[in-house]
Amino acid sequence: MNSTIQVEPFVDANTVAAHLKTTRRQVLEMTRRGTIPGYPLGTGSSRRVWRYKLSEIDDCLTARGRKKSLEAAFCQHEISSKISIGSPRSSQKGKL
């Protein structure tokens, strides 16, 4: 039995930009901010050459979208549970 393992190739920022339908500059900025995963090549501190795996970028962006929607649902629940009905003075009428 001949089983071959397919290894996903690393791609450059131009390929990622075409995949995400954005610019190369935006891809590099998202990498520096940690929005998408990238692998730096070389040892330079200021300028780096980056390589990417498209499947990791897709997984990261999908997970990030799921996380934001869950956070939004949680925040909406927190806000709605703290909002009281009526004005603050309406609850004090019987106490005066």
Rosetta blueprint (number, residue, H / E / L):
1 M L
2 N L
3 S L
4 T L
5 I L
6 Q L
7 V L
8 E L
9 P L
10 F L
11 V E
12 D L
13 A H
14 N H
15 T H
16 V H
17 A H
18 A H
19 H H
20 L H
21 K L
22 T L
23 T L
24 R H
25 R H
26 Q H
27 V H
28 L H
29 E H
30 M H
31 T H
32 R H
33 R H
34 G L
35 T L
36 I L
37 P L
38 G L
39 Y E
40 P E
41 L E
42 G L
43 T L
44 G L
45 S L
46 S L
47 R L
48 R L
49 V E
50 W E
51 R E
52 Y E
53 K L
54 L H
55 S H
56 E H
57 I H
58 D H
59 D H
60 C H
61 L H
62 T H
63 A H
64 R H
65 G H
66 R H
67 K H
68 K H
69 S H
70 L H
71 E H
72 A H
73 A H
74 F H
75 C H
76 Q H
77 H H
78 E H
79 I H
80 S H
81 S H
82 K H
83 I L
84 S L
85 I L
86 G L
87 S L
88 P L
89 R L
90 S L
91 S L
92 Q L
93 K H
94 G H
95 K H
96 L L
